[in-house]
């Protein structure tokens, strides 16, 4: 992520241009573009498959810290994150483990970092009987049986989620995903990339569907995580149709963010609850709160609490991928790098959606998590579209050929295999699903457990 200095963020907001400048701070020349990969994993008991308790996860985090290179971050004496020189490991509300990697110049850098992470967590967890699943939703443990991470902000977010949507707490405690952060060079480039990313959301859900279970049962969807997000909070989730207007720009996204209700303010190391009324950031700018005026740090925090499928803060973050096995988690960033960082591939990909309207986008968005690659697209299916996009990504990566001759297209191979077969990870998992829990757990670990599964030459 692009980071702004503490001094800059501590400035009071006195005019709208500061909000624009915050987003524009993400602009970089193409020579400096990178890929930021964030991977969430479900932490479960190795034998029962149930969600691990916070004390067990904290013990694991302390072992990981002891391996070196990490500094513990605490919230009221509870270990909630580890910070390294270039990356961080954080815990989500239900104990999901997230690696936020550094901004990498190429896919080999992403691969090396993820491989090292997979090896480290496997070593730290081995005596604790924990396993890490690259799966989009907790397969067995019901919501009320999952510990809340003891973090102050969740004491505000949790109750609010119960009031604003039917599955917000499920999102917080049961779901896991892969996110990819991308750069842009200008306002026009930013909006172009966000439009393309939003158009691709159904393809992402179809191609990388990997969450067919919920509360121990098949949910009837290939991506239960998509259903959870759709029913989390309509104010701050979805596919942002207003960005397809001809006049869309930074101001368009700012107007959206200004009218989303705030969760809280953070002052003197405590959170001030703002969820008892629909207190928007626009109102905060106009009225203040308890004598507090809006700071750029408040804007920074508020943007981090918006959860659309594609968001701007100020890099572009694409959020529509179920959590994936470690060897497959590199396919989404490779696909995006090939499509978004090559002018020709980006233009050709956009042309595939030139005649798409809001109604069609919403139809695809609703059907893809259920039907996967069989979802109808024009007179074809999303499988056909995925194959075309993968070919464009390959071509784009070839034109971005690395100086040492490395072929980044190799990281597309697992996704290409799925698209060619037409069978998603979720469908493979459902096929011949065993009846006994111990066999189910072993099947899950084989399907998506962080082993690590890399071959020695993957990141050379």
N, C-alpha and C positions, 0 to 999 in steps of 0.2 A: 504494500500500500504506500501511496505517497503520504509523507508525514510532514506536518507543519510544526514550526517551533512552538514551545510552550509560551514564549513571549508573544508570538503572533496570535495564538489561540486565546490568550488572556485579554485581548482587546475587546472593549465594548462594541456592540453592533450599533452604528449610528446611521447607516444608510444601506440601501439594497445592494449597491455595488459591491460591498464586502461579501455578500452571499454569492454573487456572481464570481468574484475573484477567488473565493474558496474553491469553486468547481474548476475554474480555469487554471488553478494551480496544478491540476493533474495533467496539463498539456506537456508533452515531451516531443522532441524531434524523433522521427522514425529510427535514427541511429541509436537512440537510448531506450527503445521499447523493450519491455520484458514480459515475463509470464509469472504471475503469482499463483501458486497452487495451495489450496487449503483442503485438507482431507480429514473428515470426521470418521471415527470408528465407534461402534458399540462395544462397551466393556462388559463382558459376561463371565459367569462362572464356567470354568472349563468343562465341568461334568454335567451340570444341570441346564446350562444355557440361559439361566435367569440373569437379569441385570445385576451387576455387582453393586454392593453397598458402598456408600461414600468412604467409610473407614478403610475398606480394602483398597479402594482406588487411591486414597491418600497415602497408604503404605506403599503402593506401587510408585506413586509420584516421588516419594522420598527416596526410594531405591534408584529411580531414574536420575534424580538430582545427584545422588552419590556417585553415579558413573562419571560425572564431571561435565563441565561445559554449560551447566544450567544454574540459574538463580531462582529460588522459590519466591512466589508472590502470594501474599496471604490476605484474606479478608476476615477480620475479627479472629485472628489466630488460626484460621482454616486455610490449608494449602489449596489454592485454586488454579495455579498456573506456574509454568516454568519459562523463564526468559533466557534465550541464548544470544550469541553475538549477532546472528542474522535471522533468527526465526524464533517462534514461541510455540509452546504446547499449553493449551488451555482446556478447561473442563466446561462442558455445556451443562445446562440445568439438571439433566438426568444422569450426569456422569460421563457423557460421551466425550471421547478424547479427540482433540483437534490439533493437528499440526498446521500452523500458518507458516509456510515456507518463505524464504527470501524471494525477492524479485529476481528471477533468473533470466539470463540472456538467451537461453536455448533449452531444448527438451532434455539434453544430456545432464545439464545442471539440475533440473527438476528430478530427474531419475536418480542421480547420486544422492540427493538430499532425502528423497523418499526411501531409498534403499537403506541408508544409514539409520533413518528413523525406525523402519520396520525391524532392523536388527537390534536396535537399542531397546525398543519396547518388548521384544521377545525375550531378551536377556533379563530385563528388570522384572518381568512378570512370571518367569518360569517357576520360581519357588512359591508363588502365590496362587497357583491354579487359576489364573485368569487367561481369557482369550479375547482377541480383538476381531470383531466382525466388520467387514466392509459391506454392510447391508443397510438398506434405507430406513427400516423400522425395526424396533425391538420385536423379535419373533414370538416370544412367550409371555413376558412379564406384563401384567396389566398395569395401567397408569398408577393406581393407588398403592402399588407394591414397589414403586421405584422411588428411591431417596431423592429429595431435593438437594442440589448442591447448596451448602450453607453460604450463600452469597447474598448480600443485603439487597441488591437490585431485584432479585427474584422474589423477595417478599412483597414487592409491589407489582411486578409483572404477572406473577402467578394468579392472584385473585382477579386482576383485570382481564386476563385471558378467559376466565370463566364467564365474564359478563359480555364479552364482545364477539365471541365465536364459539362454536361447539367443540372445536378440536385444538384450541390454542395450547392447552397444557400438554396434549399429546405431542404437538410440535416441539415443545420445550424439552420434554423428558423422554420421548420415545423415538424421535426421528434423527437421522444422520445423513449428511450429504457431502458432495464434493463441490467446491466453489473455485472459480478461476477468475483472477483479476487481470485485466488488460489495459493497455495504454491507448492514448489517442493524441493527435497532434493539434487539433483545433476544435472549436465548437461544432463546426459542420461535420468533421470526422467523428466526433463523439456521438452526435445524434444519428449519423449513418450507422455506426456500429451498434448502437443501442437498438435501432429499428431492426437490423439484421438479427441480433441476438434474440429479441422478442419474437420475431417471426420463426426462429428456430426452436423455440421452447418445446413445441409438441414433438419435434424430432428428438430432442434430448431426452424427454420422458420416455419415448418409444424405444429408442436405441439402447438406452442405459437403464431400463426398468429393472429394479432389483429389490423390490419390497412387497412380495405377494402375501405376507402374513401380518396379522394384527391380533394381539391377545390370544395367541396360540392357535388361531384358525386361519385358513385361507380366506382372504378378504373379498375375493371376486375381482380384484384389480391386480395388474402387474406392478404398478407403483402405488402402494398405499400411501406413501409419503406425499405424493401429489394431492391426494384427497385431503390429507391432514392440512397441508398448506392452504388449500382452497378454502378450508373452513376454519382458518385461524383468526383472521381479522380483516374484513373487507376494506377497512380504511387504509391498510398498509401492505396488502399483498396483491398479486395478480399480474397482468401483462400490460398495464399502462397504455391504453389506446390513444391517449392524448399525444403521445410522442410520434404518432404517425401523421399528425397535422402538418400541413405545408410550412407553417410558421414556427414549428417546434424548435426550441433551443434551450440553453441553460435556464432562462427565465421560466420556461414551461415546467421544468423539473422543480425549480424553486417554488413556484406557486402550488404544485402538488404537495411538496414537503411542508410548506407553511400551514396548510390546512389539515394536516394529520394530527390528531390529538397527541399530546406529549405524555410520556410515562412519568418523568421525574426531572428534577434538577439535581446536580451534584455540587454541594458546597461544604467546605470544612470536613471533608472525608465522610459526609453522610448524604443520603438521598432524601429529597423532599418530594413526597408523593403528590402528583398532579392528576391522578386518575379518577378522582371523585366527580369530575365534570369533564366535558369535552374541551379541555384547555389546549388550544392549538398554539403552535409557535407564532403564528401571526398575532394572536392575542397577547402572547408573552412580549413580543416586540412593542406592542401598543401600550400595555398596562404594567409590565413587570410583574414580579411575584414577591410578596412580602418584603418589598424594598429592594429586591434584587433585579438588576437590569440584565438583558441578554448579552452574553459574551460569545465570541466565535467558538469557544470550547463547548458551549451549549448547543450550537448549531452542529458542530462535529458529532457530539453525542446523539443528538436527535436523528441525524441522518443514519447513524448506525442502528437505530431502532425501527427503520423502515425495511420491510421485507418483500419487496416485489421480486419477480423472477429475475429481473435485471435491475441493478441499482447503481447509483453514482455517488462516490464518497471519498475522494474525488476520482479514483480510478473506476473503470467499469467493472462491476462484479457480476458474474453470470452464475446463477444459483440453482439451476434446474436439473441437477444430476443427483440421482440416488447415490448413497455411499457405495463404493465399489471395492472389489479385491485390489490389493496393492498393485498387481501387475496390470490391471485394467484402468486404474485411476489416472494413468498417464495419457490415456486416449483422449479424454475431453480437452485438456490443454493443447495437445497436438492438433486436434481437429480445429480448434479455435485459432491457433497460431497460423495454420495453413490457410484458413478462410479470411481472417481479419487482418493479418499483417502482410498480405499480398494484394496489391491493388486490383489485379485482373481477377483473381478468385473471388475477392469481395464483391466486385461489380457483377460477376456472373451469378453468384449466389443470391444477391439482391434481386436480380432479374427473375429468378424463379418465383418470387413472391409479388411481382409487380401488380398483378390483378387481384390480390387478396384484400378483402375488406374486413372490418371488425367482426362481423358475424361469422365469417369463415375462420378467422383466428380463434374465436371463442369456441367454435365447434371442435376444431382440432385440439385445442387446449383441454376440452372436456373429455374427448374420446381417446386420446393417445394413452393415458395411464391405464385405461381398461383394455383397449384393443392392441396396443403396442404397434409393431411394424405393420400389422394388417389394417390399420386405420386408413380409410379412403382419403386420398389426396388427388384432386382433379380427377382424371380418369385412371389413376394408378393408385399406389399405396405409399405410406411413409417409408416402407422398405425401399421402394424405387427412388424416392427422394433422398434417403440416407445414402444410398450407393452413389448417387450423383454428387452429393456433397462431399463424400469421402474422396471421390476422384478429384474434385476441385481442390480439396485440402492437400492431397498428395502433390498435385501440380504446384500449388502455392508454396509448399515446403521445399520442393525441388528448386524453385526460383529463389528461395532464401538459403540456398546451399551454404553450409558452414565452411569457413576457411580451411578447416582441417579435413573437409570432405565427408564429415559425418552425415548420415542419412536419417533425418528426423522422421521421415515417413514410416520407419519401422514401428514407431509407437502407435500408429493407427491400426496395426495388424489385428489386435484383439477385437476392435470395433468392426473392422471389415469382415472378420469371420462371423460375427453376430449378424451383420446385415446380409451377408451372402446366404447364411442358413435360414434367415427369417425367424429364428428362435431366440428370444431374449433370455437373459440370465434368470429372470423370474420364472419363465416357462420351463427352463431346464431344472430349476429347483423344485417346481411343482410336480414334475414328471416322476412317477413312482415314489412319491413322498412316503417315507416309512411311517409306521404307526407307533413305534416305541420311541419314547423321548430320548433315550441314550443314542439310538440310531439317528434320530433327527439332529441331535447336537453334532455328532460326528459328520453328518452330511453337510451341515452348515459350515463347520470348520474347514472341511475339504473344499467347499464351494467358495468361501469368501474370507477365511481366516488369514490374518497377517502372519505369515510363517517365518521369514519373508519368502515369496514365491519367485523372486527375480532369478534369472540365470546369470552367471558371472560376467557374461559379455554384454548384458543389456545396457549398462551405463558407461561402457568403455569410451 
